[in-house]
Amino acid sequence: MTRCSRIPLVLALAAAALASVFAGAAAAQGYRACTDTVDLGTPSDPRSACEWWLADSYRDASVLHYGTGAAALWPQSRGAGVTVAVVDTGVEPDHPDLLPNLLVNEGYDFWNKNSGEDDGYGHGTLVAGIIAAAEGNGGYVGVAPQAKILPVKVMGPEGQFSDAAADGGTLYAVRSSARIVNLSWGSFGARVKGIQDALSLAAARDKLVVIAAGNHGADLDGHVDYAGESPNSVGYPTSLTVANLTWLNELAPDSNYGRFHVQIAAPGSGIEGDYTGGWYGGGSGTSFAAPQVAGVSALLFSLYPQATAAQIRRALLVGGRKLPQLRGKVECGCMVDAAGALAAMATPDTTPPTAFRVTGPRSTLRVKRASTYTLRWSSAHDAELEGYKLVVDGRMIAAHPAATHSARFHLDPGEHTWRLVAYDLSGNDTPATISPT
């Protein structure tokens, strides 16, 4: 177990999700044993009959359930030409279900600081298989079965965690050829040092970062500073955070949520897949919801190779399946829906929010002593307005929901510049006109 004061997401899973992997049993919250089958059109992979989350919908005891609908996109796209970086506990290097899509010897082990990428814990292997388990070999099938996996190891054999390894591995993934970075881990109540700069770099390099929301059953929009749920995707146009849905399409009781800090939900409970040693298992948690979104994103990138990461992100949110039980729980009020996201790709949004004004200090100022400033602004208008972000000295320091129109910020002595920007789901933004106080 970790010696850190924080509890990383992967360790929060140890007693529930990973316990079911080790035991091969259905012990985790929301687990659904494979008693019925779904037809995904892959008869050569018999285990795919248990992968209900890949179906668009299915009935069980006359109850209609929804999946991601990823299999319906396979006639058009299976993720070919797209690489997903799995920043995790490593990936089993010779698992028969993963080997065809694994970029062996191209990743790095930031825990041991060597070129090895093996998985001593099993978590990263399960995540990688959800994304891109190969088809046609008798095992499971990933959401994007022809996408490639870049393994980046940032945790130890018992799930040990350090800021330096997590940040270094994420930066490595962002700087790699991968178009998508999956982060199925996090820190609750304390920031992972440097990780927000990695998300900023991902936006600059046009990389989509998919983040697990965490398993504490917490409202991340609460009065406590839940920016401590780190990484925090708010304000970054190419990052999004994913909550966990059970097979009943209900928010899992232990899933974090928040209509500003969590963007979308995906199936993450009772997910079966690949495990180390060539074995198979299952688990539950937001760790396994995030790779569902990463996989669907790979399908979209394969069909739209010239698309930006922000366009893919927007399509996922605009095209998601609306569920009443998710209203107010995640930003889009929806779960991931592959067909809906694909339809949304056909109508990209390139229109920025309307002009607006902010009252505050001059945009360039010299501070003689540490001071706190108050901002008040009018509304920007945009059908897909996401919020406002404050940029100081070229770095985003805060983001606020669309309904917020005032904020305070602190500046230390020195020369500074600042601006307030309205932004929408596509990353289109408009800086405010400043009316100095």
C-alpha positions as CSV (number, residue, x, y, z in Angstrom):
1,M,0.0,0.0,0.0
2,T,1.1,3.5,-0.6
3,R,3.0,5.5,2.0
4,C,1.5,8.8,0.7
5,S,-1.0,10.7,2.7
6,R,-3.4,10.8,-0.2
7,I,-5.5,7.8,-1.4
8,P,-4.9,7.2,-5.1
9,L,-7.9,6.0,-7.1
10,V,-6.3,2.7,-7.9
11,L,-5.9,1.9,-4.2
12,A,-9.5,2.9,-3.5
13,L,-10.4,0.1,-5.9
14,A,-8.3,-2.5,-4.1
15,A,-10.9,-3.6,-1.7
16,A,-13.7,-3.7,-4.2
17,A,-12.9,-3.8,-7.9
18,L,-9.5,-5.5,-7.8
19,A,-10.6,-7.9,-5.2
20,S,-13.1,-9.3,-7.8
21,V,-10.2,-9.5,-10.3
22,F,-8.0,-11.5,-7.9
23,A,-10.8,-13.8,-6.8
24,G,-12.5,-14.1,-10.2
25,A,-15.8,-13.4,-8.4
26,A,-18.6,-11.0,-8.6
27,A,-17.9,-9.2,-5.3
28,A,-17.8,-5.6,-6.4
29,Q,-20.7,-3.1,-6.1
30,G,-22.9,-3.2,-9.2
31,Y,-21.4,-6.4,-10.6
32,R,-23.6,-8.2,-13.1
33,A,-22.7,-11.9,-13.7
34,C,-22.8,-13.0,-17.3
35,T,-26.0,-15.1,-17.3
36,D,-27.4,-13.7,-20.6
37,T,-25.6,-12.9,-23.8
38,V,-25.4,-10.0,-26.2
39,D,-24.6,-10.5,-29.9
40,L,-21.8,-8.1,-31.0
41,G,-21.2,-9.8,-34.3
42,T,-17.9,-11.4,-33.2
43,P,-18.7,-15.1,-32.8
44,S,-14.9,-15.9,-32.8
45,D,-14.6,-14.2,-29.5
46,P,-17.0,-16.1,-27.2
47,R,-16.2,-13.9,-24.2
48,S,-17.6,-10.9,-26.0
49,A,-21.1,-12.3,-25.3
50,C,-20.6,-11.1,-21.7
51,E,-19.6,-7.5,-22.8
52,W,-23.1,-5.9,-22.4
53,W,-21.5,-2.5,-22.3
54,L,-20.5,-2.7,-25.9
55,A,-24.2,-3.0,-27.1
56,D,-26.4,-0.1,-27.8
57,S,-29.1,-1.6,-25.6
58,Y,-30.3,-5.0,-24.3
59,R,-33.1,-6.4,-22.3
60,D,-32.8,-8.3,-19.0
61,A,-35.9,-9.5,-17.2
62,S,-38.0,-7.2,-19.5
63,V,-35.9,-4.2,-18.3
64,L,-34.2,-2.1,-21.0
65,H,-30.5,-1.3,-20.3
66,Y,-28.1,0.8,-22.3
67,G,-24.5,0.3,-23.3
68,T,-22.1,2.5,-25.1
69,G,-23.2,1.3,-28.5
70,A,-19.5,0.9,-29.6
71,A,-20.1,-2.3,-31.5
72,A,-22.6,-0.6,-33.8
73,L,-19.8,1.6,-35.1
74,W,-17.5,-1.3,-35.9
75,P,-18.6,-1.7,-39.5
76,Q,-17.3,1.9,-40.0
77,S,-14.5,2.1,-37.5
78,R,-12.6,-0.2,-35.1
79,G,-10.1,2.4,-34.1
80,A,-7.4,1.6,-36.7
81,G,-4.6,4.2,-36.8
82,V,-5.2,5.6,-33.3
83,T,-3.0,5.1,-30.3
84,V,-4.2,5.4,-26.7
85,A,-1.7,5.9,-23.9
86,V,-2.6,4.0,-20.8
87,V,-0.9,5.7,-17.9
88,D,-1.4,3.2,-15.1
89,T,0.2,0.2,-13.4
90,G,1.7,-1.0,-16.7
91,V,0.2,-3.5,-19.1
92,E,0.9,-7.3,-19.3
93,P,3.4,-7.4,-22.2
94,D,2.4,-10.8,-23.6
95,H,-1.3,-11.2,-22.9
96,P,-2.7,-13.0,-26.0
97,D,-5.7,-10.7,-26.0
98,L,-3.6,-7.5,-25.9
99,L,-0.4,-8.4,-27.7
100,P,-1.6,-7.6,-31.3
101,N,-2.4,-4.0,-30.3
102,L,0.3,-3.4,-27.7
103,L,3.2,-1.1,-28.6
104,V,5.8,-3.2,-26.8
105,N,9.0,-1.4,-25.9
106,E,7.6,2.0,-26.9
107,G,6.4,2.9,-23.4
108,Y,8.3,3.6,-20.2
109,D,8.2,2.6,-16.5
110,F,8.3,5.8,-14.4
111,W,8.0,3.8,-11.2
112,N,11.2,1.8,-11.7
113,K,12.7,4.3,-14.1
114,N,13.5,1.9,-16.9
115,S,12.1,0.7,-20.2
116,G,10.0,-2.1,-18.7
117,E,6.2,-1.7,-18.9
118,D,5.0,-5.0,-17.2
119,D,2.0,-4.9,-14.9
120,G,2.6,-6.3,-11.4
121,Y,-0.9,-5.2,-10.2
122,G,-3.4,-6.0,-13.0
123,H,-5.2,-2.7,-13.0
124,G,-3.6,-1.3,-16.2
125,T,-4.0,-4.5,-18.0
126,L,-7.7,-4.5,-17.4
127,V,-8.0,-0.9,-18.5
128,A,-6.0,-1.5,-21.7
129,G,-8.2,-4.5,-22.6
130,I,-11.4,-2.5,-22.2
131,I,-10.0,0.0,-24.7
132,A,-8.4,-2.2,-27.3
133,A,-8.5,-6.0,-26.7
134,A,-7.9,-7.5,-30.1
135,E,-10.7,-9.3,-31.9
136,G,-10.7,-12.8,-33.4
137,N,-8.6,-14.6,-30.8
138,G,-11.1,-16.2,-28.5
139,G,-10.8,-13.6,-25.7
140,Y,-12.6,-10.4,-25.0
141,V,-13.0,-7.5,-27.5
142,G,-12.1,-3.9,-26.7
143,V,-14.2,-0.9,-27.5
144,A,-11.8,-0.1,-30.3
145,P,-10.3,-3.5,-31.2
146,Q,-7.9,-2.2,-33.8
147,A,-6.5,0.8,-31.8
148,K,-3.0,0.6,-30.4
149,I,-2.1,0.8,-26.7
150,L,1.0,2.7,-25.5
151,P,1.8,1.4,-21.9
152,V,3.1,4.0,-19.5
153,K,3.7,2.6,-16.0
154,V,3.5,5.1,-13.1
155,M,2.6,2.8,-10.1
156,G,4.3,0.1,-8.2
157,P,3.5,-3.6,-7.8
158,E,1.1,-3.0,-4.9
159,G,-0.4,0.2,-6.4
160,Q,2.1,2.5,-4.8
161,F,1.8,6.0,-6.1
162,S,4.0,9.1,-6.3
163,D,3.4,12.6,-7.8
164,A,6.7,12.5,-9.6
165,A,5.9,9.2,-11.4
166,A,2.3,10.2,-12.2
167,D,3.3,13.6,-13.5
168,G,6.3,12.3,-15.5
169,G,4.3,9.5,-17.0
170,T,1.4,11.8,-18.0
171,L,3.8,14.3,-19.6
172,Y,5.5,11.4,-21.5
173,A,2.1,10.3,-22.8
174,V,1.1,13.8,-23.8
175,R,4.4,14.2,-25.7
176,S,4.1,10.8,-27.4
177,S,2.3,10.0,-30.7
178,A,-0.8,8.9,-28.8
179,R,-3.9,10.9,-29.6
180,I,-5.7,9.9,-26.4
181,V,-4.4,9.6,-22.8
182,N,-6.3,7.5,-20.3
183,L,-5.8,8.4,-16.6
184,S,-7.7,5.8,-14.4
185,W,-6.2,7.1,-11.2
186,G,-6.3,10.2,-9.0
187,S,-5.9,11.9,-5.7
188,F,-8.7,12.9,-3.4
189,G,-8.2,15.9,-1.2
190,A,-4.7,16.8,-2.4
191,R,-3.4,17.8,-5.8
192,V,-0.9,15.7,-7.8
193,K,1.9,18.1,-8.2
194,G,2.4,19.2,-11.8
195,I,-0.5,17.4,-13.2
196,Q,-2.5,20.5,-14.2
197,D,0.4,21.7,-16.2
198,A,0.3,18.4,-18.0
199,L,-3.4,18.9,-18.9
200,S,-2.5,22.4,-20.2
201,L,0.3,20.9,-22.4
202,A,-2.2,18.3,-23.6
203,A,-4.5,21.1,-24.8
204,A,-1.6,22.9,-26.5
205,R,-0.6,19.6,-28.2
206,D,-4.2,18.7,-29.1
207,K,-4.3,15.5,-27.0
208,L,-7.6,14.2,-25.5
209,V,-7.2,13.3,-21.9
210,V,-9.9,11.0,-20.3
211,I,-9.9,11.0,-16.5
212,A,-11.6,8.7,-14.0
213,A,-13.8,10.8,-11.6
214,G,-12.9,8.8,-8.4
215,N,-14.6,6.4,-6.1
216,H,-15.6,8.4,-3.0
217,G,-19.3,9.0,-3.6
218,A,-18.5,12.7,-3.4
219,D,-20.0,15.8,-5.1
220,L,-16.9,17.4,-6.6
221,D,-18.8,20.7,-6.9
222,G,-19.3,20.8,-3.1
223,H,-18.2,23.6,-0.8
224,V,-14.9,21.8,-0.1
225,D,-12.0,22.6,-2.5
226,Y,-12.6,19.5,-4.6
227,A,-10.1,20.7,-7.1
228,G,-8.1,18.4,-4.8
229,E,-9.7,15.6,-6.8
230,S,-6.7,15.6,-9.1
231,P,-6.3,15.6,-12.1
232,N,-9.1,18.2,-12.4
233,S,-10.3,18.6,-16.0
234,V,-12.3,21.8,-15.6
235,G,-11.3,24.6,-18.0
236,Y,-9.2,22.4,-20.2
237,P,-10.8,22.1,-23.7
238,T,-9.2,18.6,-24.4
239,S,-9.8,16.9,-21.0
240,L,-12.9,15.3,-19.6
241,T,-13.8,13.4,-16.4
242,V,-16.0,10.3,-16.3
243,A,-18.4,8.9,-13.7
244,N,-19.3,5.3,-13.2
245,L,-22.7,3.8,-14.3
246,T,-24.0,0.4,-13.1
247,W,-25.5,-2.0,-15.5
248,L,-28.9,-0.6,-14.3
249,N,-27.8,2.7,-15.8
250,E,-27.7,4.3,-12.3
251,L,-24.8,6.3,-11.0
252,A,-22.7,3.9,-8.9
253,P,-23.1,4.7,-5.2
254,D,-19.3,5.2,-4.8
255,S,-18.8,7.2,-8.0
256,N,-17.8,10.8,-7.6
257,Y,-20.0,13.3,-9.5
258,G,-20.6,17.0,-10.1
259,R,-22.2,18.8,-13.0
260,F,-19.2,21.1,-13.4
261,H,-16.3,18.9,-12.5
262,V,-17.5,15.7,-14.1
263,Q,-18.5,15.8,-17.7
264,I,-20.0,12.4,-18.6
265,A,-20.8,8.9,-17.4
266,A,-20.0,5.5,-18.8
267,P,-20.5,1.8,-17.8
268,G,-17.9,1.0,-15.1
269,S,-19.5,-1.6,-12.8
270,G,-19.2,-5.3,-13.4
271,I,-16.8,-4.9,-16.3
272,E,-15.1,-8.1,-17.3
273,G,-11.8,-8.2,-19.2
274,D,-8.1,-9.2,-19.3
275,Y,-5.8,-9.7,-16.4
276,T,-2.2,-10.5,-15.9
277,G,-0.8,-14.0,-16.5
278,G,-3.1,-14.4,-19.4
279,W,-6.1,-14.6,-17.0
280,Y,-9.4,-13.0,-17.1
281,G,-11.3,-11.2,-14.4
282,G,-13.6,-8.3,-13.7
283,G,-13.9,-5.1,-11.7
284,S,-16.0,-2.0,-10.8
285,G,-15.1,1.7,-10.5
286,T,-14.6,4.8,-12.4
287,S,-11.3,3.4,-13.5
288,F,-13.2,1.1,-15.8
289,A,-15.7,3.8,-17.0
290,A,-12.9,6.1,-18.3
291,P,-11.5,3.6,-20.8
292,Q,-15.0,3.1,-22.3
293,V,-14.9,6.8,-23.2
294,A,-11.3,6.6,-24.4
295,G,-12.3,3.7,-26.6
296,V,-15.2,5.4,-28.2
297,S,-12.9,8.4,-28.8
298,A,-10.5,6.2,-30.6
299,L,-13.4,5.1,-32.9
300,L,-14.2,8.7,-33.7
301,F,-10.6,9.7,-34.3
302,S,-10.2,6.8,-36.7
303,L,-13.2,8.1,-38.7
304,Y,-12.1,11.7,-38.4
305,P,-8.3,11.7,-38.3
306,Q,-8.2,15.5,-38.9
307,A,-10.5,16.3,-36.0
308,T,-9.2,18.2,-33.0
309,A,-9.3,16.7,-29.5
310,A,-11.8,19.5,-28.5
311,Q,-14.1,18.5,-31.3
312,I,-14.1,14.9,-30.2
313,R,-14.7,16.0,-26.6
314,R,-17.6,18.1,-27.7
315,A,-19.1,15.3,-29.8
316,L,-19.1,13.0,-26.8
317,L,-20.9,15.5,-24.6
318,V,-23.4,16.8,-27.2
319,G,-24.1,13.3,-28.6
320,G,-24.4,11.5,-25.2
321,R,-27.6,9.6,-24.3
322,K,-29.6,11.8,-21.9
323,L,-30.7,10.0,-18.7
324,P,-32.9,11.7,-16.1
325,Q,-31.0,10.1,-13.3
326,L,-27.8,11.8,-14.5
327,R,-29.4,15.3,-14.6
328,G,-27.4,17.5,-12.3
329,K,-24.9,14.8,-11.6
330,V,-22.6,15.2,-14.7
331,E,-22.3,18.1,-17.0
332,C,-24.0,16.7,-20.1
333,G,-26.6,14.8,-18.0
334,C,-25.8,11.9,-20.2
335,M,-23.8,8.6,-20.7
336,V,-21.5,8.0,-23.6
337,D,-23.2,7.0,-26.8
338,A,-21.0,6.1,-29.8
339,A,-23.7,6.6,-32.4
340,G,-24.8,10.0,-30.9
341,A,-21.2,11.1,-30.7
342,L,-20.6,10.2,-34.4
343,A,-23.7,12.1,-35.4
344,A,-22.5,15.2,-33.5
345,M,-19.1,15.1,-35.4
346,A,-21.0,16.0,-38.5
347,T,-22.0,19.4,-37.1
348,P,-19.0,20.9,-35.4
349,D,-19.3,24.2,-33.5
350,T,-16.8,26.9,-34.5
351,T,-18.7,29.9,-33.1
352,P,-17.2,31.5,-30.0
353,P,-19.3,32.9,-27.1
354,T,-20.6,36.5,-27.5
355,A,-18.6,39.5,-26.2
356,F,-18.9,40.4,-22.5
357,R,-17.4,42.8,-20.0
358,V,-15.6,42.3,-16.7
359,T,-15.0,44.9,-14.0
360,G,-11.7,44.6,-12.2
361,P,-8.1,45.8,-12.0
362,R,-6.2,46.9,-15.2
363,S,-5.1,43.9,-17.3
364,T,-1.5,44.7,-16.7
365,L,-0.6,45.9,-13.2
366,R,2.3,46.1,-10.8
367,V,1.5,44.8,-7.4
368,K,3.6,46.3,-4.5
369,R,2.2,44.1,-1.8
370,A,0.2,40.9,-1.8
371,S,-3.4,41.8,-2.7
372,T,-6.8,40.2,-3.4
373,Y,-8.9,41.5,-6.3
374,T,-12.6,41.2,-7.1
375,L,-14.0,40.6,-10.5
376,R,-17.6,41.0,-11.7
377,W,-18.7,40.3,-15.2
378,S,-21.7,40.3,-17.5
379,S,-23.0,37.1,-19.3
380,A,-21.5,35.8,-22.4
381,H,-24.0,33.9,-24.6
382,D,-23.5,30.6,-26.3
383,A,-25.8,27.6,-26.7
384,E,-22.9,25.4,-25.5
385,L,-21.4,27.9,-23.0
386,E,-19.3,25.8,-20.5
387,G,-18.0,28.5,-18.2
388,Y,-15.4,31.2,-17.6
389,K,-11.7,30.8,-16.8
390,L,-9.2,33.2,-15.3
391,V,-5.8,33.4,-16.8
392,V,-3.0,35.1,-14.9
393,D,0.5,35.5,-16.5
394,G,-0.5,33.1,-19.2
395,R,-1.6,30.3,-16.9
396,M,-5.2,29.3,-16.0
397,I,-5.6,29.6,-12.3
398,A,-9.4,29.1,-11.9
399,A,-12.5,28.1,-13.9
400,H,-16.1,29.0,-13.0
401,P,-19.5,27.6,-14.1
402,A,-21.5,29.5,-16.6
403,A,-23.9,30.7,-13.9
404,T,-21.1,32.4,-12.0
405,H,-20.5,36.1,-12.5
406,S,-18.0,37.1,-9.8
407,A,-14.8,35.9,-8.3
408,R,-11.8,36.9,-6.3
409,F,-8.2,36.2,-6.9
410,H,-4.9,36.8,-5.2
411,L,-1.6,38.3,-6.6
412,D,1.8,38.3,-5.0
413,P,4.1,41.3,-5.4
414,G,5.4,41.8,-9.0
415,E,4.2,42.6,-12.5
416,H,1.2,40.6,-13.7
417,T,-1.2,40.3,-16.6
418,W,-4.6,38.7,-16.4
419,R,-7.7,38.1,-18.5
420,L,-11.1,36.5,-18.1
421,V,-12.3,34.2,-20.9
422,A,-15.7,32.7,-21.7
423,Y,-15.4,29.2,-23.3
424,D,-17.7,26.6,-24.8
425,L,-17.8,22.8,-25.2
426,S,-15.6,23.0,-28.3
427,G,-12.9,25.1,-26.7
428,N,-14.0,28.2,-28.6
429,D,-13.4,31.2,-26.4
430,T,-13.9,34.9,-26.1
431,P,-11.8,37.2,-23.8
432,A,-13.8,39.8,-21.8
433,T,-13.4,43.5,-22.4
434,I,-12.0,44.9,-19.1
435,S,-13.5,47.9,-17.4
436,P,-10.9,49.0,-14.9
437,T,-12.1,49.8,-11.4
